[in-house]
Amino acid sequence: MYDVYLSAHKDLLVVPSGISVPLKLNGSWRKKKRAVRSVSEKIRADVQLRGYYRRKLVARAAGTVSG
C-alpha cells in the first residue's frame, strides 16, 4: 500500500504506507484520504530505490488538438 500526497505547487508524491514525507522534500503536502493499493512498475521501482516517487502534475490545456 502507498500513501499519496499533493502539494500546492501541483506536485505528486508517493511513499510507502506509514512512512512520513522525506525531510529533504520541504513544502506543505496534503495527504489524499485513501491509500493506493497498486502503482505502476516505474513508481514501484523508484519507491524501492529512493524511498519515494515525486513528479510534477501537468495540466492539459482544454480544447487543444495535438498533431
Buried (B, 14 or more C-beta within 10 A) or exposed (E): EBBBBBBEEEBBBBBEEEEEBEEEBEEEBEEEEEEEEEBEEEBBEBBEEEEBBBEEEEEEEEEEEEE
